[in-house]
């Protein structure tokens, strides 16, 4: 359903031109004119109107008040439950919620322009989602994204298997360049901050309902071609015996870092069942995702997990890690073997729960020379990739790993992630086009103007040369403080410029 096929209703006449300019068909009434408001309500009741945009709390109160005064409040409420409702900001949203009605879209910015432009992207999808939910018996009066149930019979090898993202993972031709983004859910989004509220990050990661909602929120708002499960790599270390805490202003801290061979011997291998909250979140997300959007699961790679476990926190020189690795290779390989088996079991459980692809994050592997990577890391990363369940694409991502690309390919993966420090065309040539590639915009560019973002995205698409197997992404995660509308501008630009492949 396209936006320009929808009747868009509002009580704010200033929105008329903005709606029309984006292809919508505006239906406008004056909130102070009872007869026009009556006609407005009649249009909603007849199902003539698909989208309702309101910018002032007074407008909502006037609409509800007139419906109540004329004995049609239930007619109005029933109509609103079946259309896409956009709110210009928190004040309007609160009025709707006080009447037990959901808002389907509230822009990150404020004002009518942000409301109209955002709804122009999502209206067709939101109307389809709302009506599908109602047809399926879902009460949309006040609902979460996880309440959604799409009607589809296909498994990951059907509708989702034919998605642009999964086809690109298999290096098959796609109609456009698919895009998803590392850390596409995060603090840069007001909606994320509101969902997180004052929760401890670790508690949030272990609350399936919340992590599922955040996963769905990010994919929906950005319009990306894949969702990635909102989770963190480090809770996997806890059942092995590591005491993990997320410290405000400092990040993750391991209070008992591993520093001896004796400590390795005492470590338990992580049981996959310990991460039950992750599998529960996967099972909540899957039926609520649109049928054409796959879900990506992930884990930290053995080396990156080892780096956190040995250093105890973020580091620039990896002094403790490398000292341990060089001084006691036997203990190092014993630790990495435990981590490799733990990671493999964890990812296989995610696949069993239903994810359509898995990504291995080796965020710190870039601190190693090629010789050290081959000797100390490759056998263990290779073990993970060799022992994953068949049938889902495997993504292999690293940061600062431009000197390791051939070795990463040797370790495994159907898709190799590229950071912004390498030239995409040259990197893909080095990989001999044997894998798909993912990347590789510098995340800082998202702070630039939308015109510059578009220019930089075009340069990366040019380097990909339309070759099947390119998945657009950042070279690392979205940074806090990134303007959300700039992220959306990137997604839209890639979809537009990467078409016709």
C-alpha positions in Angstrom: 0.0 0.0 0.0 1.5 3.3 -1.1 1.2 6.6 0.8 -0.4 8.3 -2.3 -3.3 5.8 -2.2 -4.3 6.9 1.3 -6.8 9.5 2.5 -4.9 11.4 5.3 -7.1 13.3 7.8 -6.1 16.1 10.0 -7.6 19.0 12.0 -4.6 21.2 11.3 -5.0 23.1 8.1 -1.3 24.0 8.0 -0.5 20.3 7.1 -2.6 20.3 3.9 0.1 21.3 1.5 2.8 19.1 3.2 0.5 16.0 2.9 -0.4 16.7 -0.7 3.3 17.4 -1.6 4.1 13.8 -0.4 1.4 12.2 -2.4 -1.3 11.9 0.4 -4.8 13.0 -0.1 -5.6 15.5 2.7 -9.0 15.6 4.4 -9.0 18.7 6.6 -11.5 20.0 9.1 -11.5 23.0 11.5 -11.6 21.8 15.1 -13.9 24.8 15.9 -16.5 23.9 13.3 -18.9 21.2 14.7 -20.4 20.4 11.3 -17.0 19.8 9.7 -15.9 17.7 12.6 -19.1 15.7 12.3 -18.3 15.1 8.6 -14.8 14.2 9.7 -16.1 11.6 12.1 -18.4 10.2 9.4 -15.5 9.8 7.1 -13.6 7.8 9.7 -16.6 5.7 10.4 -17.1 4.9 6.7 -13.5 3.7 6.5 -12.8 6.4 4.0 -9.8 7.6 6.0 -6.6 5.5 6.5 -4.3 7.9 8.3 -5.0 10.4 11.1 -2.5 13.1 11.9 -3.0 15.4 14.8 -0.6 18.1 16.0 -2.3 19.7 19.1 -3.8 18.1 22.2 -6.8 20.4 21.9 -7.6 19.0 18.5 -7.8 15.5 19.9 -9.9 16.6 22.8 -12.2 18.5 20.3 -12.6 15.4 18.2 -13.3 13.1 21.1 -15.6 15.6 22.7 -17.7 16.1 19.6 -18.0 12.4 19.2 -19.2 12.0 22.8 -21.6 14.8 22.5 -23.2 13.3 19.4 -23.3 9.7 20.8 -20.7 8.4 18.4 -17.7 8.0 20.7 -17.6 4.2 20.3 -17.9 4.6 16.5 -14.9 7.0 16.6 -12.8 4.8 18.9 -13.5 1.7 16.8 -12.5 3.6 13.6 -9.3 4.9 15.2 -8.3 1.4 16.3 -8.1 0.3 12.6 -6.2 3.2 11.0 -2.7 4.6 11.3 -2.5 7.3 14.0 0.4 9.8 14.0 1.1 12.2 16.8 3.3 15.3 16.5 4.8 14.9 20.0 4.5 13.6 23.6 1.7 16.0 24.6 -0.6 14.6 21.8 0.5 11.0 22.5 -0.4 11.3 26.2 -4.0 12.4 25.3 -4.5 9.4 23.0 -3.1 7.1 25.7 -5.3 8.6 28.4 -8.2 7.4 26.2 -6.6 3.9 25.9 -5.7 4.4 22.2 -2.4 3.6 20.6 -0.2 6.0 18.6 1.5 4.3 15.7 4.1 6.9 14.9 5.6 9.8 16.8 8.6 11.5 15.1 11.9 11.9 16.9 11.7 15.6 16.0 8.7 17.8 16.9 6.1 19.7 14.8 3.9 19.0 11.8 6.7 18.8 9.2 8.4 15.9 11.1 5.1 14.2 11.5 4.1 14.4 7.9 7.6 13.4 6.5 7.9 10.5 8.9 4.4 9.3 8.2 5.0 9.5 4.4 7.6 6.8 4.8 5.6 4.5 7.1 2.0 5.1 6.5 1.4 2.3 4.0 3.2 -0.2 6.2 1.4 1.0 9.4 -2.0 0.9 7.9 -1.4 -2.7 6.6 0.0 -3.7 10.0 -3.0 -2.2 11.9 -5.6 -3.7 9.7 -3.9 -7.1 9.7 -3.8 -7.0 13.5 -7.5 -6.2 13.8 -8.4 -8.9 11.3 -6.4 -11.3 13.4 -8.3 -10.4 16.5 -5.6 -8.2 18.1 -6.9 -5.4 20.2 -5.0 -2.3 19.0 -6.4 0.0 21.6 -3.1 0.1 23.5 -0.7 -2.5 22.3 3.0 -3.3 21.9 4.8 -4.3 18.7 5.2 -7.7 20.2 1.5 -8.2 20.1 1.5 -8.2 16.3 0.8 -11.4 14.4 1.4 -11.4 10.7 -0.5 -13.8 8.5 2.0 -15.8 6.5 2.7 -19.5 6.0 6.3 -19.4 4.8 9.3 -20.4 6.7 12.7 -18.8 6.5 13.2 -20.5 3.2 10.0 -19.0 1.8 9.1 -15.3 1.9 11.9 -14.3 4.2 14.3 -16.6 2.3 13.6 -14.5 -0.8 14.3 -11.2 1.1 16.8 -8.8 -0.3 19.1 -9.3 2.7 19.2 -13.1 2.6 19.6 -13.1 -1.2 22.5 -10.7 -0.9 24.1 -13.0 1.8 23.9 -15.8 -0.9 25.4 -13.4 -3.5 22.2 -13.6 -5.6 20.9 -10.6 -7.6 18.6 -8.3 -5.7 16.3 -5.5 -6.9 18.0 -3.0 -4.6 20.9 -2.9 -2.2 19.7 -4.1 1.2 20.7 -2.2 4.3 20.7 -2.8 8.0 22.8 -1.0 10.6 25.1 -2.0 13.5 23.5 -0.8 16.7 20.4 0.2 14.8 18.6 0.3 18.2 20.3 2.5 20.7 20.6 5.7 22.8 20.5 7.9 19.7 16.7 7.2 19.5 14.3 8.9 21.8 11.9 5.9 21.6 14.7 3.7 22.8 15.5 5.9 25.7 11.9 6.0 26.7 11.6 2.2 26.6 14.8 1.8 28.5 13.8 4.4 31.1 15.9 3.9 34.3 16.5 0.2 33.8 20.0 -1.2 34.3 21.4 -2.2 31.0 22.0 -5.8 32.0 18.5 -6.1 33.4 17.1 -4.7 30.2 19.0 -7.3 28.1 17.6 -10.0 30.3 13.9 -8.9 29.9 12.7 -10.6 26.7 9.6 -8.5 26.3 11.6 -5.3 26.4 14.4 -6.5 24.2 11.9 -7.8 21.6 10.1 -4.5 21.6 13.3 -2.6 21.0 14.3 -4.9 18.2 11.0 -4.4 16.4 11.0 -0.6 17.1 14.3 -0.1 15.4 13.5 -2.1 12.3 10.1 -0.5 11.9 11.2 3.1 12.4 14.3 2.9 10.2 12.8 0.9 7.4 15.8 -1.4 7.2 15.9 -4.8 5.4 16.8 -6.9 8.4 16.3 -6.7 12.2 19.1 -7.6 14.5 18.2 -8.9 18.0 18.8 -6.3 20.7 21.2 -8.1 23.0 24.8 -7.8 24.3 27.7 -10.1 23.8 29.0 -10.2 27.4 26.2 -11.9 29.4 27.5 -15.1 27.9 30.5 -14.8 30.2 28.5 -14.8 33.4 27.6 -18.5 33.6 31.3 -19.2 33.0 32.0 -17.5 36.4 32.8 -13.9 35.4 31.3 -11.1 37.5 30.0 -8.6 35.0 28.7 -5.1 35.7 27.8 -2.2 33.4 29.2 0.9 35.1 27.8 4.3 34.1 30.4 6.3 32.2 32.8 3.4 32.0 30.9 0.6 30.2 31.2 -3.1 31.0 33.5 -4.2 33.7 34.6 -7.7 34.6 35.4 -7.7 38.3 37.4 -10.9 38.3 39.4 -10.9 35.1 41.2 -14.0 34.1 45.0 -13.8 34.6 46.3 -17.4 35.2 46.2 -20.9 33.8 44.7 -22.1 37.1 41.8 -19.8 36.5 41.2 -21.3 33.1 41.0 -24.8 34.6 38.4 -23.6 37.1 36.1 -22.0 34.4 32.8 -23.7 33.6 31.8 -23.9 29.9 28.7 -21.7 29.4 25.5 -23.7 29.1 23.4 -22.4 26.3 20.3 -22.7 28.5 21.7 -19.9 30.6 20.8 -17.5 27.9 17.1 -18.5 27.8 16.1 -14.9 27.8 17.7 -14.4 24.4 15.8 -17.4 22.9 12.5 -16.2 24.4 13.0 -12.8 22.8 13.7 -14.4 19.4 10.4 -16.3 19.7 8.6 -13.1 20.6 10.1 -11.1 17.7 9.5 -13.6 14.9 5.7 -13.6 14.5 5.7 -9.8 15.0 8.2 -9.1 12.2 6.8 -8.4 8.7 7.1 -11.5 6.6 9.8 -10.1 4.4 12.1 -8.9 7.2 14.6 -11.5 8.5 16.0 -11.6 12.0 19.8 -11.7 12.7 21.1 -13.3 15.8 24.7 -12.8 17.0 27.5 -13.5 19.5 30.8 -12.1 20.4 33.7 -14.1 18.8 35.9 -16.1 21.1 38.8 -13.6 20.8 36.7 -10.6 21.6 35.1 -12.4 24.6 38.6 -13.4 25.8 39.8 -9.8 25.5 37.0 -8.6 27.8 37.5 -11.5 30.2 41.2 -11.0 30.5 41.5 -7.2 30.4 38.4 -6.7 32.6 37.3 -3.6 30.7 37.9 -1.6 27.5 41.5 -1.1 26.7 43.7 0.5 24.1 46.9 -1.6 24.3 45.5 -5.1 25.3 48.5 -5.5 27.6 47.1 -8.2 29.8 45.6 -10.1 26.9 48.7 -10.3 24.9 50.9 -11.0 27.8 48.7 -14.0 28.7 48.6 -15.1 25.1 52.4 -15.0 24.6 53.5 -16.3 28.0 51.2 -19.3 28.2 49.9 -20.4 24.8 48.6 -23.7 26.3 46.4 -21.9 28.8 45.3 -19.5 26.1 44.2 -22.2 23.7 42.4 -24.0 26.5 40.5 -20.9 27.3 39.7 -20.2 23.7 38.5 -23.7 23.2 36.0 -23.3 26.0 34.8 -20.1 24.6 34.5 -21.5 21.1 32.4 -24.4 22.3 30.2 -22.0 24.3 29.8 -19.6 21.4 28.9 -22.4 19.0 26.3 -23.8 21.3 24.8 -20.4 21.9 24.5 -19.5 18.2 23.1 -22.9 17.4 20.4 -22.4 20.0 19.6 -19.0 18.4 19.2 -20.8 15.0 17.0 -23.4 16.6 14.9 -20.6 18.1 14.4 -19.2 14.5 16.9 -16.5 13.6 17.5 -16.3 9.8 21.2 -15.4 10.0 23.9 -15.1 12.6 26.8 -12.7 13.0 30.0 -13.2 14.8 31.4 -9.9 16.2 35.2 -9.9 16.5 35.3 -6.3 17.4 38.8 -6.4 18.9 40.6 -8.7 16.5 42.1 -5.7 14.8 44.6 -5.4 17.6 46.4 -8.5 16.2 49.0 -9.0 13.5 48.2 -11.5 10.8 50.7 -14.0 12.3 49.2 -13.7 15.7 45.6 -14.0 14.3 46.6 -17.2 12.4 48.3 -18.8 15.4 46.0 -17.7 18.3 42.6 -17.0 16.9 41.9 -18.6 13.5 41.6 -22.2 14.7 39.0 -21.2 17.3 36.9 -18.9 15.1 37.1 -21.6 12.4 35.7 -24.1 14.9 32.7 -21.9 15.5 31.9 -21.5 11.8 32.5 -25.1 11.0 30.1 -26.3 13.7 27.2 -24.0 13.2 23.9 -25.5 12.0 23.6 -25.4 8.2 21.0 -23.4 6.4 21.5 -19.9 7.6 23.9 -17.3 6.4 26.9 -16.6 8.6 28.3 -13.1 8.9 31.8 -12.4 10.2 32.5 -8.9 11.4 35.6 -7.2 12.7 36.9 -3.7 13.4 40.3 -2.6 12.2 40.8 -5.9 10.5 41.9 -4.6 7.0 45.1 -6.6 7.3 43.2 -9.8 8.3 40.5 -10.1 5.6 42.0 -13.1 3.9 42.4 -14.8 7.2 38.9 -14.0 8.3 37.6 -15.5 5.1 39.7 -18.6 5.8 38.2 -18.8 9.3 34.7 -18.8 7.9 31.6 -16.8 7.0 29.4 -16.3 4.0 29.6 -12.5 4.5 32.7 -10.5 5.6 32.0 -7.2 7.4 34.3 -4.3 6.4 35.0 -1.3 8.5 35.5 2.2 7.0 39.3 2.0 7.1 39.4 -0.2 3.9 38.4 0.5 0.4 35.3 -1.7 -0.4 36.3 -2.4 -4.0 39.8 -3.4 -3.1 38.8 -5.4 0.0 36.3 -7.4 -2.1 38.9 -8.0 -4.8 41.3 -9.3 -2.1 38.5 -11.7 -1.0 38.4 -12.9 -4.6 34.6 -12.3 -4.6 34.2 -15.6 -2.8 32.0 -14.1 -0.1 29.4 -11.4 0.2 30.6 -8.2 1.9 28.9 -5.9 4.3 29.7 -2.2 4.9 31.3 0.2 5.1 30.3 3.8 5.9 32.1 5.6 8.7 29.5 6.1 11.5 30.7 9.7 12.1 29.4 10.6 8.6 25.9 10.4 10.0 26.6 13.6 11.9 27.1 15.4 8.5 24.3 16.9 6.4 21.9 14.6 4.6 23.4 15.8 1.3 26.9 14.7 2.4 25.5 11.4 3.7 24.0 10.7 0.3 27.2 11.6 -1.4 29.2 9.2 0.8 26.7 6.4 0.4 26.8 6.9 -3.4 30.6 6.5 -3.3 30.3 3.1 -1.5 27.6 1.9 -3.8 29.8 2.9 -6.7 32.7 0.8 -5.3 30.3 -2.2 -5.0 29.7 -1.8 -8.7 26.3 -3.5 -8.6 27.9 -6.8 -7.9 25.5 -9.3 -6.2 26.5 -9.8 -2.6 26.8 -6.2 -1.2 24.9 -5.5 2.0 25.1 -1.8 3.0 26.0 -1.1 6.6 28.2 1.1 8.7 31.8 0.2 9.5 30.8 0.0 13.1 27.8 0.9 15.3 25.7 4.0 15.2 27.1 6.5 17.7 25.2 8.1 20.6 23.9 11.5 19.7 23.5 10.6 16.0 20.4 12.5 14.6 17.8 9.8 13.9 16.6 11.6 10.8 20.1 11.4 9.4 20.0 7.6 9.8 16.7 7.4 8.1 18.1 9.6 5.3 20.9 7.1 4.8 18.4 4.2 4.6 16.3 6.0 2.1 19.3 7.1 0.0 20.7 3.5 -0.2 17.3 2.1 -1.2 16.9 4.8 -3.9 20.4 4.8 -5.3 21.0 1.1 -5.0 18.0 0.1 -7.0 18.0 -1.7 -10.4 20.7 -4.2 -9.6 
